[in-house]
Amino acid sequence: MADINLTALYGSVVEDEGLVFIGFAEGEDEEECYVMFRQAASGGPVWFEVNDEEFGAEDALKEVTSGPTGLEITLKADAAATFGWAQTVAVRIGPDCEDAAPALEALQGMLGSVWRA
């Protein structure tokens, strides 16, 4: 079982001011749980955050595995303190998750060698 779990109802891919944002959220309200990946459109390090920018870091991802139930995100050991000592994050993505397919496709391209299918 992951240290942090969320069930995504929405996926999104947004490009704004030279940055690409890919996210999964439990709902539309600001208080709803989410995960967000951010990278310059030209490439480079990936920023990852959970629920708040305070719980985020650049180059924190060890591995992101995509499977039939969603994503399993493993964080690098030296990033654990930033994420409340969490080492893993599970994002459950069911058939009712809006825009999941384009978000997953974009995320695979963003993460490159960190991505596992």
PyMOL CGO cylinders between C-alpha atoms (Angstrom):
from pymol import cmd
from pymol.cgo import CYLINDER

trace = [
    CYLINDER, 0.00, 0.00, 0.00, 1.29, 3.46, -0.91, 0.3, 1, 1, 1, 1, 1, 1,
    CYLINDER, 1.29, 3.46, -0.91, 2.03, 6.13, 1.68, 0.3, 1, 1, 1, 1, 1, 1,
    CYLINDER, 2.03, 6.13, 1.68, -0.25, 8.62, -0.13, 0.3, 1, 1, 1, 1, 1, 1,
    CYLINDER, -0.25, 8.62, -0.13, -3.34, 7.52, -2.09, 0.3, 1, 1, 1, 1, 1, 1,
    CYLINDER, -3.34, 7.52, -2.09, -5.78, 9.40, -4.26, 0.3, 1, 1, 1, 1, 1, 1,
    CYLINDER, -5.78, 9.40, -4.26, -8.52, 8.41, -6.65, 0.3, 1, 1, 1, 1, 1, 1,
    CYLINDER, -8.52, 8.41, -6.65, -8.48, 10.64, -9.72, 0.3, 1, 1, 1, 1, 1, 1,
    CYLINDER, -8.48, 10.64, -9.72, -11.69, 11.86, -11.31, 0.3, 1, 1, 1, 1, 1, 1,
    CYLINDER, -11.69, 11.86, -11.31, -9.90, 14.31, -13.61, 0.3, 1, 1, 1, 1, 1, 1,
    CYLINDER, -9.90, 14.31, -13.61, -6.72, 14.30, -15.63, 0.3, 1, 1, 1, 1, 1, 1,
    CYLINDER, -6.72, 14.30, -15.63, -5.35, 17.37, -17.37, 0.3, 1, 1, 1, 1, 1, 1,
    CYLINDER, -5.35, 17.37, -17.37, -2.60, 18.58, -19.65, 0.3, 1, 1, 1, 1, 1, 1,
    CYLINDER, -2.60, 18.58, -19.65, -2.03, 22.33, -19.86, 0.3, 1, 1, 1, 1, 1, 1,
    CYLINDER, -2.03, 22.33, -19.86, 0.70, 24.30, -21.58, 0.3, 1, 1, 1, 1, 1, 1,
    CYLINDER, 0.70, 24.30, -21.58, 1.12, 27.83, -20.30, 0.3, 1, 1, 1, 1, 1, 1,
    CYLINDER, 1.12, 27.83, -20.30, 3.96, 30.35, -20.58, 0.3, 1, 1, 1, 1, 1, 1,
    CYLINDER, 3.96, 30.35, -20.58, 6.48, 27.76, -21.75, 0.3, 1, 1, 1, 1, 1, 1,
    CYLINDER, 6.48, 27.76, -21.75, 5.60, 25.17, -19.10, 0.3, 1, 1, 1, 1, 1, 1,
    CYLINDER, 5.60, 25.17, -19.10, 3.69, 21.90, -19.40, 0.3, 1, 1, 1, 1, 1, 1,
    CYLINDER, 3.69, 21.90, -19.40, 1.49, 20.91, -16.45, 0.3, 1, 1, 1, 1, 1, 1,
    CYLINDER, 1.49, 20.91, -16.45, 0.07, 17.37, -16.14, 0.3, 1, 1, 1, 1, 1, 1,
    CYLINDER, 0.07, 17.37, -16.14, -2.20, 16.64, -13.23, 0.3, 1, 1, 1, 1, 1, 1,
    CYLINDER, -2.20, 16.64, -13.23, -4.66, 14.22, -11.71, 0.3, 1, 1, 1, 1, 1, 1,
    CYLINDER, -4.66, 14.22, -11.71, -7.23, 15.38, -9.16, 0.3, 1, 1, 1, 1, 1, 1,
    CYLINDER, -7.23, 15.38, -9.16, -9.97, 13.92, -6.99, 0.3, 1, 1, 1, 1, 1, 1,
    CYLINDER, -9.97, 13.92, -6.99, -12.27, 16.82, -7.83, 0.3, 1, 1, 1, 1, 1, 1,
    CYLINDER, -12.27, 16.82, -7.83, -12.54, 20.38, -9.07, 0.3, 1, 1, 1, 1, 1, 1,
    CYLINDER, -12.54, 20.38, -9.07, -12.37, 22.19, -5.71, 0.3, 1, 1, 1, 1, 1, 1,
    CYLINDER, -12.37, 22.19, -5.71, -9.05, 23.64, -4.55, 0.3, 1, 1, 1, 1, 1, 1,
    CYLINDER, -9.05, 23.64, -4.55, -9.29, 21.53, -1.38, 0.3, 1, 1, 1, 1, 1, 1,
    CYLINDER, -9.29, 21.53, -1.38, -9.42, 18.27, -3.34, 0.3, 1, 1, 1, 1, 1, 1,
    CYLINDER, -9.42, 18.27, -3.34, -6.31, 16.09, -3.41, 0.3, 1, 1, 1, 1, 1, 1,
    CYLINDER, -6.31, 16.09, -3.41, -4.14, 16.21, -6.53, 0.3, 1, 1, 1, 1, 1, 1,
    CYLINDER, -4.14, 16.21, -6.53, -0.77, 15.35, -7.99, 0.3, 1, 1, 1, 1, 1, 1,
    CYLINDER, -0.77, 15.35, -7.99, 0.92, 17.60, -10.51, 0.3, 1, 1, 1, 1, 1, 1,
    CYLINDER, 0.92, 17.60, -10.51, 3.95, 17.24, -12.76, 0.3, 1, 1, 1, 1, 1, 1,
    CYLINDER, 3.95, 17.24, -12.76, 5.54, 20.35, -14.33, 0.3, 1, 1, 1, 1, 1, 1,
    CYLINDER, 5.54, 20.35, -14.33, 8.31, 20.73, -16.88, 0.3, 1, 1, 1, 1, 1, 1,
    CYLINDER, 8.31, 20.73, -16.88, 9.54, 23.38, -19.30, 0.3, 1, 1, 1, 1, 1, 1,
    CYLINDER, 9.54, 23.38, -19.30, 8.07, 22.76, -22.75, 0.3, 1, 1, 1, 1, 1, 1,
    CYLINDER, 8.07, 22.76, -22.75, 11.65, 22.50, -24.04, 0.3, 1, 1, 1, 1, 1, 1,
    CYLINDER, 11.65, 22.50, -24.04, 12.40, 19.67, -21.56, 0.3, 1, 1, 1, 1, 1, 1,
    CYLINDER, 12.40, 19.67, -21.56, 14.55, 19.51, -18.45, 0.3, 1, 1, 1, 1, 1, 1,
    CYLINDER, 14.55, 19.51, -18.45, 13.90, 18.52, -14.84, 0.3, 1, 1, 1, 1, 1, 1,
    CYLINDER, 13.90, 18.52, -14.84, 10.39, 17.57, -13.74, 0.3, 1, 1, 1, 1, 1, 1,
    CYLINDER, 10.39, 17.57, -13.74, 8.74, 19.22, -10.72, 0.3, 1, 1, 1, 1, 1, 1,
    CYLINDER, 8.74, 19.22, -10.72, 6.34, 16.94, -8.81, 0.3, 1, 1, 1, 1, 1, 1,
    CYLINDER, 6.34, 16.94, -8.81, 3.93, 18.02, -6.09, 0.3, 1, 1, 1, 1, 1, 1,
    CYLINDER, 3.93, 18.02, -6.09, 1.16, 16.51, -4.00, 0.3, 1, 1, 1, 1, 1, 1,
    CYLINDER, 1.16, 16.51, -4.00, -1.72, 18.72, -2.78, 0.3, 1, 1, 1, 1, 1, 1,
    CYLINDER, -1.72, 18.72, -2.78, 0.36, 21.87, -2.28, 0.3, 1, 1, 1, 1, 1, 1,
    CYLINDER, 0.36, 21.87, -2.28, 3.51, 23.49, -3.64, 0.3, 1, 1, 1, 1, 1, 1,
    CYLINDER, 3.51, 23.49, -3.64, 5.09, 23.02, -0.19, 0.3, 1, 1, 1, 1, 1, 1,
    CYLINDER, 5.09, 23.02, -0.19, 4.93, 19.28, -0.82, 0.3, 1, 1, 1, 1, 1, 1,
    CYLINDER, 4.93, 19.28, -0.82, 6.81, 19.42, -4.09, 0.3, 1, 1, 1, 1, 1, 1,
    CYLINDER, 6.81, 19.42, -4.09, 10.32, 19.15, -5.44, 0.3, 1, 1, 1, 1, 1, 1,
    CYLINDER, 10.32, 19.15, -5.44, 12.26, 19.11, -8.66, 0.3, 1, 1, 1, 1, 1, 1,
    CYLINDER, 12.26, 19.11, -8.66, 13.87, 15.82, -9.70, 0.3, 1, 1, 1, 1, 1, 1,
    CYLINDER, 13.87, 15.82, -9.70, 12.11, 13.88, -6.90, 0.3, 1, 1, 1, 1, 1, 1,
    CYLINDER, 12.11, 13.88, -6.90, 10.87, 10.95, -9.00, 0.3, 1, 1, 1, 1, 1, 1,
    CYLINDER, 10.87, 10.95, -9.00, 12.68, 7.64, -8.89, 0.3, 1, 1, 1, 1, 1, 1,
    CYLINDER, 12.68, 7.64, -8.89, 10.11, 5.71, -10.92, 0.3, 1, 1, 1, 1, 1, 1,
    CYLINDER, 10.11, 5.71, -10.92, 6.52, 6.07, -12.16, 0.3, 1, 1, 1, 1, 1, 1,
    CYLINDER, 6.52, 6.07, -12.16, 4.80, 2.80, -13.04, 0.3, 1, 1, 1, 1, 1, 1,
    CYLINDER, 4.80, 2.80, -13.04, 1.60, 2.76, -15.07, 0.3, 1, 1, 1, 1, 1, 1,
    CYLINDER, 1.60, 2.76, -15.07, -0.68, -0.23, -14.57, 0.3, 1, 1, 1, 1, 1, 1,
    CYLINDER, -0.68, -0.23, -14.57, -4.32, -1.27, -14.90, 0.3, 1, 1, 1, 1, 1, 1,
    CYLINDER, -4.32, -1.27, -14.90, -5.35, 0.60, -11.74, 0.3, 1, 1, 1, 1, 1, 1,
    CYLINDER, -5.35, 0.60, -11.74, -3.38, 3.80, -12.35, 0.3, 1, 1, 1, 1, 1, 1,
    CYLINDER, -3.38, 3.80, -12.35, 0.03, 5.11, -11.33, 0.3, 1, 1, 1, 1, 1, 1,
    CYLINDER, 0.03, 5.11, -11.33, 2.48, 4.02, -8.66, 0.3, 1, 1, 1, 1, 1, 1,
    CYLINDER, 2.48, 4.02, -8.66, 4.96, 6.82, -8.02, 0.3, 1, 1, 1, 1, 1, 1,
    CYLINDER, 4.96, 6.82, -8.02, 8.19, 6.05, -6.17, 0.3, 1, 1, 1, 1, 1, 1,
    CYLINDER, 8.19, 6.05, -6.17, 10.08, 9.05, -4.81, 0.3, 1, 1, 1, 1, 1, 1,
    CYLINDER, 10.08, 9.05, -4.81, 13.83, 9.32, -4.41, 0.3, 1, 1, 1, 1, 1, 1,
    CYLINDER, 13.83, 9.32, -4.41, 14.93, 8.70, -0.82, 0.3, 1, 1, 1, 1, 1, 1,
    CYLINDER, 14.93, 8.70, -0.82, 16.45, 12.16, -0.45, 0.3, 1, 1, 1, 1, 1, 1,
    CYLINDER, 16.45, 12.16, -0.45, 13.07, 13.74, -1.34, 0.3, 1, 1, 1, 1, 1, 1,
    CYLINDER, 13.07, 13.74, -1.34, 11.07, 11.94, 1.36, 0.3, 1, 1, 1, 1, 1, 1,
    CYLINDER, 11.07, 11.94, 1.36, 11.24, 14.77, 3.91, 0.3, 1, 1, 1, 1, 1, 1,
    CYLINDER, 11.24, 14.77, 3.91, 9.68, 17.17, 1.41, 0.3, 1, 1, 1, 1, 1, 1,
    CYLINDER, 9.68, 17.17, 1.41, 6.70, 14.83, 1.02, 0.3, 1, 1, 1, 1, 1, 1,
    CYLINDER, 6.70, 14.83, 1.02, 6.05, 14.23, 4.73, 0.3, 1, 1, 1, 1, 1, 1,
    CYLINDER, 6.05, 14.23, 4.73, 8.38, 11.21, 4.68, 0.3, 1, 1, 1, 1, 1, 1,
    CYLINDER, 8.38, 11.21, 4.68, 6.24, 9.49, 2.05, 0.3, 1, 1, 1, 1, 1, 1,
    CYLINDER, 6.24, 9.49, 2.05, 8.14, 7.24, -0.33, 0.3, 1, 1, 1, 1, 1, 1,
    CYLINDER, 8.14, 7.24, -0.33, 5.27, 6.19, -2.60, 0.3, 1, 1, 1, 1, 1, 1,
    CYLINDER, 5.27, 6.19, -2.60, 2.18, 7.81, -4.06, 0.3, 1, 1, 1, 1, 1, 1,
    CYLINDER, 2.18, 7.81, -4.06, -0.67, 5.85, -5.68, 0.3, 1, 1, 1, 1, 1, 1,
    CYLINDER, -0.67, 5.85, -5.68, -2.99, 7.53, -8.16, 0.3, 1, 1, 1, 1, 1, 1,
    CYLINDER, -2.99, 7.53, -8.16, -6.00, 5.33, -8.86, 0.3, 1, 1, 1, 1, 1, 1,
    CYLINDER, -6.00, 5.33, -8.86, -7.36, 6.02, -12.33, 0.3, 1, 1, 1, 1, 1, 1,
    CYLINDER, -7.36, 6.02, -12.33, -10.65, 4.33, -13.10, 0.3, 1, 1, 1, 1, 1, 1,
    CYLINDER, -10.65, 4.33, -13.10, -12.77, 4.32, -16.25, 0.3, 1, 1, 1, 1, 1, 1,
    CYLINDER, -12.77, 4.32, -16.25, -14.68, 7.40, -15.05, 0.3, 1, 1, 1, 1, 1, 1,
    CYLINDER, -14.68, 7.40, -15.05, -11.54, 9.58, -14.84, 0.3, 1, 1, 1, 1, 1, 1,
    CYLINDER, -11.54, 9.58, -14.84, -12.11, 12.40, -17.32, 0.3, 1, 1, 1, 1, 1, 1,
    CYLINDER, -12.11, 12.40, -17.32, -9.22, 13.05, -19.75, 0.3, 1, 1, 1, 1, 1, 1,
    CYLINDER, -9.22, 13.05, -19.75, -7.05, 10.30, -18.24, 0.3, 1, 1, 1, 1, 1, 1,
    CYLINDER, -7.05, 10.30, -18.24, -5.81, 8.96, -21.61, 0.3, 1, 1, 1, 1, 1, 1,
    CYLINDER, -5.81, 8.96, -21.61, -4.30, 12.22, -22.92, 0.3, 1, 1, 1, 1, 1, 1,
    CYLINDER, -4.30, 12.22, -22.92, -2.80, 12.98, -19.50, 0.3, 1, 1, 1, 1, 1, 1,
    CYLINDER, -2.80, 12.98, -19.50, -1.17, 9.54, -19.29, 0.3, 1, 1, 1, 1, 1, 1,
    CYLINDER, -1.17, 9.54, -19.29, 0.16, 9.81, -22.85, 0.3, 1, 1, 1, 1, 1, 1,
    CYLINDER, 0.16, 9.81, -22.85, 1.66, 13.24, -22.17, 0.3, 1, 1, 1, 1, 1, 1,
    CYLINDER, 1.66, 13.24, -22.17, 3.11, 12.06, -18.86, 0.3, 1, 1, 1, 1, 1, 1,
    CYLINDER, 3.11, 12.06, -18.86, 4.87, 9.14, -20.53, 0.3, 1, 1, 1, 1, 1, 1,
    CYLINDER, 4.87, 9.14, -20.53, 6.52, 11.57, -22.94, 0.3, 1, 1, 1, 1, 1, 1,
    CYLINDER, 6.52, 11.57, -22.94, 7.48, 13.94, -20.12, 0.3, 1, 1, 1, 1, 1, 1,
    CYLINDER, 7.48, 13.94, -20.12, 9.02, 11.33, -17.84, 0.3, 1, 1, 1, 1, 1, 1,
    CYLINDER, 9.02, 11.33, -17.84, 11.05, 9.37, -20.38, 0.3, 1, 1, 1, 1, 1, 1,
    CYLINDER, 11.05, 9.37, -20.38, 13.30, 6.85, -18.62, 0.3, 1, 1, 1, 1, 1, 1,
    CYLINDER, 13.30, 6.85, -18.62, 11.52, 7.26, -15.26, 0.3, 1, 1, 1, 1, 1, 1,
    CYLINDER, 11.52, 7.26, -15.26, 8.30, 5.85, -16.83, 0.3, 1, 1, 1, 1, 1, 1,
    CYLINDER, 8.30, 5.85, -16.83, 7.51, 2.13, -16.56, 0.3, 1, 1, 1, 1, 1, 1,
    CYLINDER, 7.51, 2.13, -16.56, 4.56, 0.46, -18.26, 0.3, 1, 1, 1, 1, 1, 1,
]
cmd.load_cgo(trace, "trace")
